[in-house]
Amino acid sequence: MRTPKPTNDFTDVIVIYNPKSTGPGKDMARQLKRGISKYAVRLVETKHAGHAEELAYEFAKTTPRPLIISASGDGGYHEVVNGLIRAQSEGAQPTAGLLPAGNANDHYHNVHKTDLAEAIAAGQVQRIDILKLTTTIGGEPFVRYAHSYIGFGLTPQVGSELNKVELHWFNEIWIVLKALFVLRPVRIIAGGKRRSYDSLIFSNVGKMSKVLSLSEHSASNDGKFEVTLFKRRNKLQLIKLLIKASTGGLAGEEQNESYTFRTIKSALVQADGEVWTVDADSEVVIGIEHNLLRCIV
């Protein structure tokens, strides 16, 4: 009688990377391939924005138990995760993995426990929660999944700049401070009341962009997400709050399974580094999909 294969014995291992990235994605992918030589690892280049999502979906649909790894930062991994979730909803059984090859590697630093090759060899597979954004963009329904955070206000306004540089507490604070001069508050209706915020962050990780500490209670598989709200403040008060988040951390205001509000004007939203504009007068629902995705940790 044949011994059944363990659930972590993958039929295929695919590493997706962006050859035009300034990060070491290609080199890290090659190194991983040498480190897990028991598998026939395929290295696949992306050709354009959004291609990682298409590739992840296609590979997940055409192989029985694939391990699909993103050699990227949070933005590239965001694409792969959305492709895998789409394939999974159609019956696929993928597992996700991440090689931290970008400037912002929030998910890797918060969730992963060891070197990826070692984790694969040890079969360190865990189901993780995924954030879900439901709203309207351009008059059409819009649904997107996020592995780490969804942010409105200050977060999307500075996110693209943070991803362009090597981050440490000083230059991150400097980028944020510059953004304060053009910051527009997010005005919403929540609980039947009009509210104004400098930033709304819904997170599944305790730290953003390496040094902004949001919550001490965050966990990737507890079925809840953390809500961090920066109420409208004058610039000096907001600067003090941001410095606290960078040096001592925030306690985290609350944990939720769902959070709903309505935009008054159009608003930028950022999910794991990717930015869109939500319609004015649009309902926004933030949810959590408990244990949705298998992930190498």
C-alpha positions in Angstrom: 0.0 0.0 0.0 1.3 3.5 -0.9 1.9 5.9 1.9 -0.1 9.0 1.4 1.8 12.2 0.9 1.7 14.7 3.7 -0.4 17.8 3.1 2.8 20.0 2.9 4.4 17.8 0.2 3.7 20.2 -2.7 3.3 19.0 -6.3 4.8 22.2 -7.6 6.8 25.2 -6.3 6.6 28.4 -8.3 8.5 31.6 -7.3 7.2 34.8 -8.9 9.4 37.9 -9.1 9.6 41.2 -10.8 12.8 41.4 -12.9 12.5 45.3 -13.0 12.4 45.6 -9.2 15.3 47.3 -7.5 15.1 44.7 -4.8 17.0 41.4 -4.7 14.0 39.3 -5.8 15.7 37.4 -8.6 18.8 36.5 -6.6 16.7 35.4 -3.6 14.5 33.3 -5.8 17.6 31.5 -7.2 19.0 31.0 -3.7 15.7 29.5 -2.6 15.7 27.1 -5.5 19.1 25.8 -4.5 18.0 25.5 -0.9 14.9 23.3 -1.6 16.4 21.1 -4.3 14.0 18.2 -3.5 11.4 20.2 -5.5 11.5 21.2 -9.2 11.2 24.9 -8.5 10.1 27.2 -11.4 11.2 30.8 -11.4 8.7 33.0 -13.2 9.1 36.7 -14.2 6.3 39.2 -14.2 5.8 41.3 -17.3 3.5 44.1 -16.1 1.6 45.5 -13.1 -1.0 42.9 -12.0 0.8 40.1 -13.7 1.7 38.4 -10.4 -2.0 38.1 -9.6 -2.7 36.5 -13.0 0.2 34.1 -12.7 -0.7 33.0 -9.2 -4.3 32.3 -10.2 -3.3 30.3 -13.3 -0.7 28.2 -11.5 -3.1 27.5 -8.6 -5.8 26.4 -11.0 -3.6 24.1 -13.1 -1.7 22.2 -10.4 -3.1 20.0 -7.6 -1.2 21.3 -4.5 1.1 24.2 -5.5 3.3 26.3 -3.3 3.3 29.7 -4.9 5.9 32.1 -3.5 6.2 35.8 -4.1 9.8 37.2 -4.1 8.8 40.8 -3.4 7.6 43.3 -0.8 4.1 43.6 0.5 2.7 45.0 -2.8 3.8 42.0 -4.9 2.7 39.6 -2.2 -0.7 41.4 -2.2 -1.2 40.5 -5.9 -0.2 36.9 -5.3 -2.6 36.5 -2.4 -5.5 37.9 -4.3 -4.8 35.5 -7.2 -4.6 32.6 -4.9 -7.8 33.5 -3.1 -9.7 33.8 -6.4 -8.4 30.3 -7.4 -9.2 28.9 -4.0 -12.8 30.1 -4.4 -13.0 28.0 -7.5 -11.7 24.8 -5.8 -7.9 25.2 -5.9 -5.7 24.2 -3.0 -2.7 26.6 -3.0 -0.3 27.5 -0.3 1.3 30.9 -0.2 4.9 31.8 0.6 6.9 35.0 0.8 10.6 35.9 0.1 11.0 39.4 1.6 12.6 41.2 -1.3 11.0 44.7 -1.0 11.4 47.8 1.2 8.2 47.1 3.0 7.9 43.5 4.3 5.3 44.0 7.0 3.8 40.6 6.6 7.0 38.7 6.6 8.4 40.4 9.7 5.1 40.0 11.6 4.1 36.5 10.6 7.1 34.4 9.5 9.1 32.6 12.1 12.2 31.5 10.2 14.1 31.3 6.9 11.7 30.3 4.1 13.7 27.3 2.9 13.9 26.0 6.5 10.1 26.6 6.9 9.4 24.6 3.7 11.7 21.8 4.8 10.0 21.6 8.2 6.5 21.8 6.8 5.6 24.9 8.7 2.2 25.6 7.2 -0.4 27.6 9.0 -3.8 29.1 8.0 -3.9 32.8 8.3 -6.7 35.4 8.4 -7.1 37.8 5.5 -8.7 41.2 5.6 -11.5 41.9 3.1 -12.4 45.3 1.6 -15.9 45.7 0.0 -16.9 49.1 -1.5 -17.4 50.8 -4.9 -14.9 52.3 -7.2 -15.8 54.1 -10.4 -19.4 53.2 -9.8 -18.7 49.5 -9.8 -18.6 47.0 -6.9 -15.0 46.5 -5.7 -13.7 43.7 -3.5 -10.1 43.3 -2.5 -8.2 41.2 0.0 -5.3 42.3 2.2 -2.8 40.2 4.0 -1.6 43.0 6.4 -3.6 46.2 6.5 -6.2 48.5 4.8 -5.7 52.2 5.4 -7.5 55.5 4.7 -6.2 59.1 5.1 -2.5 59.5 5.9 -1.6 55.9 5.2 -2.2 55.8 1.4 -0.9 59.4 1.0 2.5 58.4 2.2 2.6 54.7 1.4 4.0 55.0 -2.1 6.8 57.2 -0.8 7.7 54.9 2.0 8.1 52.0 -0.4 10.7 54.0 -2.5 13.4 54.2 0.2 15.1 52.0 2.7 13.2 52.6 5.9 14.4 53.5 9.4 12.7 55.6 12.0 14.3 58.9 10.9 13.5 59.0 7.1 10.1 57.4 7.7 9.1 60.1 10.1 10.5 62.7 7.7 8.3 61.4 4.8 5.3 61.4 7.0 6.0 64.9 8.3 6.2 66.2 4.7 2.8 64.6 3.9 1.2 66.4 6.8 1.3 69.7 4.9 -1.0 68.4 2.2 -3.0 66.0 4.3 -6.7 66.0 3.8 -8.9 64.5 6.6 -11.1 61.6 5.8 -14.7 62.5 6.5 -17.1 59.6 6.9 -20.5 58.6 8.4 -20.2 55.9 11.0 -22.8 54.9 13.6 -25.1 57.5 12.2 -22.7 60.3 12.9 -20.3 62.4 10.8 -16.7 61.9 11.8 -13.4 63.3 10.7 -10.1 61.4 10.9 -6.5 62.0 9.8 -6.1 58.2 9.4 -8.0 55.0 9.7 -6.0 51.8 9.8 -7.5 48.2 9.9 -4.6 45.8 10.4 -3.8 42.2 10.8 -0.2 42.9 11.8 1.2 44.7 14.8 3.7 46.9 12.9 3.7 48.8 9.6 6.7 49.8 7.4 9.1 48.2 9.9 8.8 50.9 12.6 5.2 52.2 13.0 3.9 50.0 15.9 0.1 49.8 15.9 -0.9 47.1 18.3 0.5 44.8 20.9 -2.4 42.3 20.5 -2.3 41.6 16.8 -2.3 38.0 15.6 -2.6 36.5 12.1 -5.2 33.9 13.0 -7.4 35.1 15.8 -10.4 35.9 13.6 -10.2 39.7 14.4 -8.4 42.8 13.1 -7.1 45.8 14.9 -8.7 49.3 14.4 -6.4 52.3 14.8 -8.2 55.7 14.4 -6.3 59.0 14.3 -9.0 61.6 15.1 -8.7 64.9 13.4 -5.9 66.8 15.2 -3.8 69.9 14.7 -0.4 69.2 13.1 1.6 69.3 16.3 -0.7 66.7 18.1 -0.6 64.4 15.1 3.2 64.7 14.9 3.4 63.7 18.6 1.2 60.7 17.9 3.2 59.5 15.0 6.5 59.8 17.0 4.9 57.7 19.7 3.9 55.1 17.1 7.5 55.0 15.9 9.3 54.9 19.2 7.0 53.4 21.8 4.1 52.0 19.9 0.4 52.4 20.2 -1.8 50.1 22.3 -4.4 49.6 19.6 -7.9 51.0 20.1 -10.1 48.0 19.5 -10.4 44.6 17.8 -13.3 43.9 15.4 -14.6 41.3 13.1 -16.3 43.9 10.9 -16.3 47.7 10.5 -18.7 49.6 8.3 -18.8 53.3 7.3 -19.9 55.5 4.4 -17.6 58.0 2.7 -18.8 61.6 2.3 -16.2 62.5 -0.4 -14.0 60.3 -2.5 -11.1 58.9 -0.5 -7.8 57.2 -1.1 -7.5 53.6 0.3 -4.3 51.6 0.6 -4.2 47.8 0.9 -0.7 46.3 1.5 0.8 49.2 -0.5 -1.6 49.2 -3.4 -3.7 52.4 -3.7 -7.2 53.1 -5.1 -9.8 55.9 -4.9 -13.1 54.9 -3.3 -16.2 56.7 -4.6 -17.9 59.5 -2.7 -21.1 58.4 -0.8 -19.9 54.8 -0.9 -20.4 52.2 1.8 -17.1 50.7 2.9 -17.1 47.3 4.7 -13.9 45.9 6.3 -14.1 42.3 7.3 -11.9 39.4 8.3 -11.8 36.0 6.6 -10.8 33.7 9.4 -8.1 31.1 8.4 -8.7 31.7 4.7 -5.3 31.1 3.3 -2.6 28.4 3.8 0.7 30.0 4.3 4.3 28.9 4.9 5.5 30.6 8.1 
